[in-house]
Amino acid sequence: QVHLVESGGGLVQPGGSLRLSCAASGFTFSTYPMSWHRQAPGKERELVADISSAGNSRNYADSVKGRFTISRDNAKNTVYLQMNSLKPEDTAVYYCKEDIWNYWGQGTQVTVSS
């Protein structure tokens, strides 16, 4: 059974940083591409970043390029999202997803506010 559990969200001031983690189980993590998505109140869920199974290919939404970094540790079955220079418009629930069968985690809230 696939499980994806996000952690690391919270309240941060503008300009601050957070690192989200997504711990995966129930599938062969190292063979699956993964992605992070977010959904702000009243808006559709959007892709933030994705990463190939080996971690050698990454893509980012224009809105986060240069500020966010997606990475993975296949030995730990974990995918990360390092978020720097956070802005109020980054406030959202952040979800990780495995990109073959499209299982989602439960999400973690990120709030950027002074």
C-alpha positions in Angstrom: 0.0 0.0 0.0 1.4 3.4 -1.0 2.0 5.9 1.7 3.3 9.4 1.3 3.7 11.5 4.4 4.7 15.2 4.1 6.2 17.1 7.0 8.1 20.4 7.6 5.4 22.9 6.9 4.6 25.8 9.2 4.5 29.6 9.7 7.5 31.6 8.3 8.1 35.2 7.7 8.6 36.6 4.2 12.1 36.0 3.1 12.5 32.9 5.3 13.1 29.3 4.5 11.5 25.9 5.0 12.4 22.4 4.0 9.5 20.0 3.3 10.0 16.3 3.4 7.9 13.5 2.0 8.5 10.0 3.3 7.4 7.3 0.9 6.6 3.6 1.5 4.8 0.8 -0.2 6.5 1.0 -3.6 10.0 0.9 -5.1 10.7 4.6 -4.5 14.0 4.7 -6.4 12.2 3.8 -9.7 9.4 6.4 -9.5 9.5 10.1 -10.5 8.1 12.4 -7.9 6.7 15.8 -7.7 5.6 18.6 -5.3 2.3 20.5 -5.9 0.5 23.2 -3.9 -3.0 24.5 -3.5 -3.8 27.9 -2.2 -7.2 28.9 -0.9 -9.6 29.4 -3.7 -7.1 28.3 -6.4 -6.5 25.1 -8.3 -3.7 22.8 -7.4 -0.5 23.5 -9.3 2.7 21.7 -10.0 5.7 23.3 -8.1 8.5 21.0 -9.1 9.2 17.4 -10.3 12.3 15.1 -10.2 13.2 12.0 -12.1 13.7 8.7 -10.4 17.5 9.0 -10.3 17.3 12.7 -9.4 19.2 13.9 -12.4 16.3 15.8 -14.1 14.3 18.5 -12.3 11.7 21.0 -13.5 10.2 24.0 -11.7 7.3 26.3 -12.1 8.3 29.7 -13.2 7.0 31.2 -10.0 9.5 29.3 -7.8 12.6 29.0 -10.1 15.7 30.2 -8.3 14.0 30.0 -4.9 13.0 26.3 -4.5 15.0 23.2 -4.9 13.6 19.7 -5.2 15.8 16.7 -4.3 15.6 13.1 -3.2 17.4 10.5 -1.2 16.6 7.1 -2.6 18.3 5.4 0.3 15.9 7.1 2.7 12.8 6.9 0.4 12.3 10.6 0.8 11.8 13.6 -1.5 12.5 17.1 -0.3 11.5 20.6 -1.2 13.9 23.3 0.0 12.1 26.7 -0.1 14.0 29.9 0.2 13.1 33.5 -0.1 9.5 32.7 0.7 6.8 35.1 -0.3 3.2 35.5 1.0 2.0 34.1 -2.3 3.7 30.9 -1.5 1.1 30.3 1.2 -0.6 27.0 0.4 -1.0 23.4 1.3 1.9 21.5 -0.3 1.5 17.9 -1.5 3.9 15.3 -2.8 2.9 12.9 -5.4 4.4 9.8 -7.1 4.1 10.3 -10.8 3.3 6.8 -12.1 0.1 5.8 -10.3 -0.5 9.3 -9.1 -0.8 8.7 -5.3 -0.9 11.8 -3.2 0.2 12.6 0.3 -2.1 14.3 2.8 -0.4 17.7 2.5 1.4 20.1 4.8 0.4 23.7 5.4 2.9 26.4 4.6 2.0 30.0 5.7 4.2 32.9 4.8 3.2 36.0 6.8 4.7 38.6 9.0 
